[in-house]
Amino acid sequence: MAANNSGDAPIPLEEGVKHEAEPEAKGKAPANSTSTMLHRSGSRPQLDLSGAAIHGALEDRNPTILLPNQSDDISHLALDIGGSLIKLVYFSRHADTEDKRKLSTKRRLEIFTGARRSYPVLGGRLHFVKFETGKLNECLDFISSKQLHRGGVDSPSWRSGVQPDNIVIKATGGGAYKYADLFKERLGVSLEKEDEMDCLVAGSNFLLKAIRHEAFTHMDGQKEYVQIDQNDMFPYLLVNVGSGVSIIKVDGHGKFQRVSGTNVGGGTYWGLGRLMTECKSFDELLELSQRGDNSTIDMLVGDIYGGLDYSKIGLSASTIASSFGKTISDNKELSEYRPEDISLSLLRMISYNIGQISYLNALRYGLKRILFGGFFIRGHAYTMDTISFAVNFWSKGEAKAMFLRHEGFLGALGAFMSYEKHGLDDLSAHHLVERFPMGAPYVGGKIHGPPLGDLNEKISWMEKFVQKGTQITAPVPMGAPATTGMGGFERPTSKGDILRSDASAALNVGVLHLVPSLDVFPLLEDPKTYEPNTIDLDQDEFKYWFTLLSDHLPDLMEKAVASEGGTDDAKRRGDAFAHAFSAHLARLMEEPAAYGKFGLANLLELREECLREFQFFDAYASIKQRENEASLAVLPDLLMELDSMDEEARLLALIEGVLAANIFDWGSKACVDLYHQGTIIEIYYMSRKKMQRPWRIDDFDIFKKRMLKKDKPYKRALISVDNSGADVVLGMLPLARELLRNGIEVVLVANSLPALNDVTANELPEIVAEAAKHCGILRKAAEAGGLIVDAMAGIQDDAKDEPASVPLMVVENGCGSPCIDFRQVSSELAAAAKDADLLILEGMGRALHTNLNARFKCDALKLAMVKNQRLAEKLFNGNIYDCICKFEPVS
């Protein structure tokens, strides 16, 4: 929250308090100072090293150390208690378990665990919640119900029932002083106060550094996300609009100066609004403004000049000459004015002045980048438009107003970072994944009883959700067409017709998943310019996908319920999922940029995350198992057929087989319809027979020439696989086998989490083990890669004296979507890429919807069958079932 300037005149520029990190004296410890280098409090418990033991393989260079006596009661909650609103940022842990495959892969790829940073950040999630300060008891109830002050409901102290002493929570804002005694009385915690400006700047710097599309412009109701270069982030002007306004010049990490401010801010708007209308909340006051017409209250230039423009100095008739000026001559009482008009006039007066004051400060310091935050903004389209128009007008288009998606949480986030061991300083954009849960079991600030301990309690919440599911829509606000302009501007227009409700507006700020094990794919040619999505998901494109995904929803819900046994509770969860995902689609249909810069990969992963939120972890599990078994049964015959060919003919048959098998995709309606026309094997052979070259993109001959170049063989191939069943068993495994036969190491790359019928990294070893029972090449390679240890015991063959094989390994990609974004992949995949000189991407999601235009530092082969007519037309002016074989040698 911004500093509460109420009662203060704006601080003159010359008197602004400057904060800089003092240089350290040589050979001395840093002196205590009030600089903006965040004070790392020692209030958090220190590590208990008693009973420490190595966990994992002793031969690892940096093995994990298990601390059996370490208390987990480290506070993961921080508060910003402002004059108007309370903001919470809290952390929930997420333990990552490692199976035998992961441990084996880590050893082989030399992925070392251990502390690479002073305070390793835990895997988990950062949550953002807000309350009105006037409803402080609701905030305290929320903290108590989730036991946030005691480390959460999963902490040892909560499970043991032992209340730790001297719990300290970081807090900033004036309320950290005002309500300290109440927090002690209700929760038994002490609030440790952090400097407000320090927190604001630290929170802003972190968001700009770590969140890829945090900043955006907003003009004429249109969001446009801005990617800020980390090497050119400073200086910038930070305008925090809370109860009052603070204007801060930020020169770097730990270096800033408060250069100005004003006591006319969000508190002014709310305070005057409450006096002049009957509104009970800030959101209610904003909602009134959507239906207002300020021309009944404001004196316009046209009122002075008989409806004419004052063209000599460039003022239109609709320009505001004096806010509330018309009321001077009107012989009316307050009750005779419409509350809607009052609210709009107030909003425009305050927003306009904030924009103008901010630009003047930017002009003084030669800054072009102005960032606005604080809960006065709160994602309100007209407020952002008004400020943007003011900055654009006074700067003649040279300066841009930018806004932050986590606008109101800068202070709370900075307070969180003031803990000694928060670990966030070392995070980069690729470590953070933002997801948008509907809130099970909590919805932003609303209390739904005590922590839910079992499924029955969760179901009761879901039943309530289903009843209200259709209400969770969030159109962007729009004002009345008759409203006039401000400062020479016509009134901005926005989409939608009502203000977002508080519950649905919360969808715009998701939960930040902290995944320290994610990395940037090292083989990207240029990570800075890499864009995964082939087609922008604009409103027209989203309309198509909205229809497609909505039509597919009943079938997906049916399979999800069936995967959980078709029980009553599964049906209720299925209904809840359908309502929740429909609400997400409706929000995005109204405003495609509502959740940030959203591509198709994000949209498809949103569906999978929504399934997981309602406890459907693998809706296609039984289908995948059935198709795997059917495909494995005919694999030996296929391998025998391939082995009868010469090398050139076999290579062509293998690529044809990959393309033919890629037809088995439960995400494509056209392909699902094919299942009614025969068995999996019949469809596979039918698809192979229809393979006719040249394909829509046909680089096979170039690829064949490179593959047959025996004097320069590939060393390691990364093969990104797609669907379970025939796709992986009859398509990708035979191709992998051919590479292994040629002495090329093979790393199969699969999803970390299920998505439709895509195969996962956890499922692949079992599939490989079954396939290896009929193939010595696969068996030797799987043994060398650690995929088969005990699984093949008792298998009789005569291959014991064969030379050692190159390894066949499996790594997870870090994704739970049919697509892949190479800016965020698993550390396993990043490590496997170090020695790779061939990348094979297979499937529509990974090779067409995303990465079709991506360039890599190694040779890349992209294989897919186009199973969508619209996509075929849009990308290639082609037809459904066209095939793509795109080979891109490294530059």
Order of alpha helices (4+ residues) and beta strands (2+ residues): beta-beta-beta-beta-beta-alpha-beta-alpha-alpha-beta-alpha-alpha-beta-alpha-beta-beta-beta-beta-beta-alpha-alpha-beta-alpha-beta-alpha-beta-alpha-beta-alpha-beta-alpha-alpha-beta-beta-alpha-alpha-alpha-alpha-alpha-alpha-alpha-beta-alpha-beta-alpha-beta-alpha-alpha-beta-beta-alpha-beta-beta-alpha-beta
